[in-house]
């Protein structure tokens, strides 16, 4: 089962940025998306309004219930969104 509308939030990366598997650290204005496939969740980021998505390092995990993806997204967005530094 794939979530039809993954939760998405615009964030501002804090000092040090967000580490990704594909390109290393990304900084600045980003969009965060949490994707569910079956019972697995993956959090990705992109530069705001860009086309490419990058996997947040360490942000892949199994879920007991795919409905928990919204809670995972809220927690990750709360941790990574640091507009004040």
Secondary structure as UniProt FT lines:
FT   STRAND          7..13
FT   TURN            15..16
FT   STRAND          18..20
FT   TURN            21..23
FT   STRAND          24..26
FT   STRAND          29..37
FT   TURN            38..39
FT   STRAND          40..47
FT   TURN            48..49
FT   STRAND          54..62
FT   HELIX           66..68
FT   HELIX           69..80
FT   TURN            83..84
//
